[in-house]
């Protein structure tokens, strides 16, 4: 059984050699941007709000974006933070947003933050969302420091993590971490592909370094689902890699969903029913969420883009 040393996220892309390019060329050849977003639901002034915390990374930018929306999506407020600011004062800060006349403060401290290849820091940081001296959400491990600085108390209603969405650009190995429950252990996941060569296209999925799935004949099994056991815990894995096989690299992504629990055969939509590549024409992998009742609840979404 093959074992891999797994790292979360993907390696930063090398910058191409400098050459003279027009503004149009620069825009057309923008660097791929790895990102991971956590979508929470919280309550601000008796109204439910969605909070989207997105970490972004490319060769020239490493930032955090926070978006506050209301349920009707008519009012939005957002801020962007330079995670690796060259100025010491920029690594610790405070920004106030206004949402429908209500003030929300965002505190952050990245001065001691440790990073790997993932857009999100590994440890030693915090980001806190505060409204009327109540901490609505804390991201990061320096929880005590966050409360001391904000001089606020915990909100009586904790924020709920709804899902995690990640975008990764790589050639043939895609690394991510699947969260099953907020605050619980994350599982390292590697998706390895072999799409060209003398043999039929194949795909392997490794969890915490151990091979749990091998999908052969991807030309006919480019979309499907399965349940695997990890430490006696069932995980559902859905995949749709049609664009990897039948489109040019970079023109479409592989779509994966990992969620806790086992498949419910009674209500499950058969995602392996594609008989030929032609049956998938115009199909969007994100439709898996709407088509399959078994995907309700907390999910990890991965959009895996192949690059040359």
N, C-alpha and C positions, 0 to 999 in steps of 0.2 A: 504494500500500500504506500503510495507516494505521500510524502509530507513536505509542506511548504512553510517557509518563514514568512508570515503574513504581515503586511503593513497596511494600515488604513489609508484609503485614498490612493492617489497616484502621484508619481514623481513629477516635479515641475518640468515643463517643457523647456528645452534649450532655445535661446533666442537665435534666430537665423542671422547669417552674416549681414553686416550693415550694407545697404545699397540705396541708391537714390530711388525713391518711389513717390508717386503723386499721392494727393490726399485720397483720391478714389481708390488707388491700389491698396493703400493702407487700410481703408475701411473694409475692402473686400477680403483682405487677408488678416482679419483680426485674430489674435491668438485664442485658442480654445480656453475656456474658463471652467475649471472644476468648481463645483458648488455643492453645498449641503444645506438643506432648509428644514427647520423644525417648526411645525404648525401647532400652536397652542390655542386653547380657548380659555378666556378669563372673563372676569366681571368687573366693569368699571362703571361706578355710579348706577348700579342696578340694571345695567345693560350688558348682555353677553357680547364679547368682542373676540375676534380672531387676531392673534399676534404671530406674525411670521418672522422668524429669526433665520437669516440667510448668511452663510459664510461663503465668500467668493475669493478665488485665487487664480491668478494667471501670472506669467513671467514679470509683469509690470505692476500688478495691483494685488493687494491682499486686504480685504475689507469685510466689514460686518454691516448688513442692512437690516433694519428693524421696521416692519410695517404694521400699523394698527388699522384695522378695518372694523366697521360695524356690520351687522348681519345683512343689511340692505345693500352694502357696498357703495353707498352714495357718499360716504365720508371716509376719507383715508388720510393718514398722516404717517410720515416716514422720516428716517434719518440714516445717514451713512457714516460709519466710523472707520478710520484708517487703523487697522489692527497693528501694523508694524510701522507706525509713524517714526520718522527719524528724529522728531522732536520729543524730548522726554515729557513735556507737558501734554503732548497729544496722546500719550499712552494711558493717561488717567484723566477722565473728564466727566462732564455733566451736560446734558442737553435736554431742554424742555420742549415738549410738543403740545399742540392743542388739538383736541378731538371733540368737535361739536361743543366748543366752549369750555371743555374740561381740560385741565392741565395734567399732563403725565410727564414725569421726570425719568430720564434714563441715565444711570450712573455706570461707569465702567472703569476697570483697572487692568491693563495688560503689561504693566512694568516688569513683572517677574514671569510672565507667561512662557510656557514651554511649548514648542511646536514640533511637528513631525512632517510627514508629507500630506497630511490632511488639512483642508482649509480651516478646520476648527482646532483651536489650541488643545493640547493634551491636558494641561493642568495649570495651577497657580494663577488663576484669573477669575473675574466675575463680571457679569452684566446684570444690573438690577432695574426692574421696571417698578416705579413707585407712583402712587396716586393717593393724595390726602394722608400722607404718613403711613400708608399701608403698602408693603411690598407685594406686588401682584405676581411677580415672576423673578426668579434668580437662575441665571445660566452660569455654569462654572462651579468650581469646587471651593472657592474662598467665601463660603456662606457667612461665616462669622464676621469677616472683614466688611462684607456688603451691608450687614445690619448695623455695624458700628458706624460706618460712614454715612449711611442714609438716615440714621437715627429714627428708624421706622419699625413698626411691628408687622408680623406676618398677617396677610389677609386671611379672614375667616374662611374664605373659599379658595383652595389651592387651584392654580392653573392646571388644566388638563392637556396632556400631550396627545394630539390627534394622529399625527403621522410624521414620518421622516422621508424627505425626498432628496435624492442625490443625483448629480450629473458628473460623470467621469469620462475623460478622454484617454484612451490607450490603444495599443496595437493589437494585443491578443490576450493579455492578462488584466482583468478588472478586479480591483480590490475595494471592499467596502466593509462596513460593520453594521450588523443588523441588531436593532434594539427590540427586545420583546416586551419589556415593561420599563416605564420611566424609573430611573434609579437602580435598575437591575443590571446584571452582567450583559455586555455586548459581545456578540459572536463575530469573529473575523471570518469574512467570506471572500473566496477567490473564485472567479469564473474564468476558466481557461478555454481557449478555442483553437481548433485546427480546421480552418475553412478552405484551405487549398492544399494541393498535393495529389499523390496517386490514390489515396483512400477517400472514402466518403467523408463529408464534413462531420465533425464531432464536437461535443462540448462536455467539459467536466466541471463539477461544482464541489469545492472544498469548504468545509466549515471547521474552523480552529485547526487547520492543517491536515484534516482527514478527508479523504474522498468519500462523499456521500451520494453522488449521482453522476452517471455517465449517460449522455444522450447521444446515441448513434443515429446515422441516417438523418441528419438535420434537414436535408432537402425535403423530407416528408414529415418530420417531427419538429418543424420550426416553431410551433406553438403548442404549449401543453402545460401540465401541472403534475405535481407529485407531493407526497408527504414523506418527510424523513424524520428519523428519531435522533435527537442530539441530547445525550445525558438523560435519557428516558423522557425527553420533552419533545412533543410533536411540533414540527415546523412545516408550514405549507410553502411551496415554492412554485410560482407561476413564471412562465417565460414566453416571450415572443421575439424571435430573432429573424423574422422575415426580411427586414431591410439589410441585415448583414449579408444575406445570401443572394439576394436578387437585385440589390441596388449597389451603386458605387460607394466605396468607403467615404464616410463623411456626409453622405446624402440621407442617411437614416440611422436610427439608433436601435439597439436591443433594449427591450423593456422587461424588467424583472420585478416581482413582488415577493417579499418574504414576510410572513406573518405567523404568529403563534397559533397553535391549535391544529386539528385535523380536518380534512375535507368532509363536508356534509353531503353525501352522495344524493340525498333526497332533493336538495335544492340546488345542487351544483350544476352549472352550465358546462357542458363538455367542451373544453378548450382544445382537445386533441382531435376534433372532428374535421380538420382540414385535410382533404384528400389529395390536393395538388397545389403547387405554388399559385396557380391562377385563381384559386378560390379566395386568396388573401388580398387580391387587388383592392387598393383603397382602404385597407383595414388599418386602424390606428391601435397600437398596443394599449394605449390608455383606456380604450373601451373595455378592457378586461374588468375594470373596477365597476362599471355600470352594468355589464352583462352578467356578472357572476355574483349572486347573493352571498356566496361563501367568503367573499373578500371584504365583507363589512367588519368594522372594528379597526383597531390600531394596525397600521401596515408600514412596512419599509418599502419605498419605491426606488428603483435604480434605473436611470437612463444611461446606458453604456454606449458611447460613441466610438467607433473605430476610426483611427487615423492611419495614414500611410507611413 
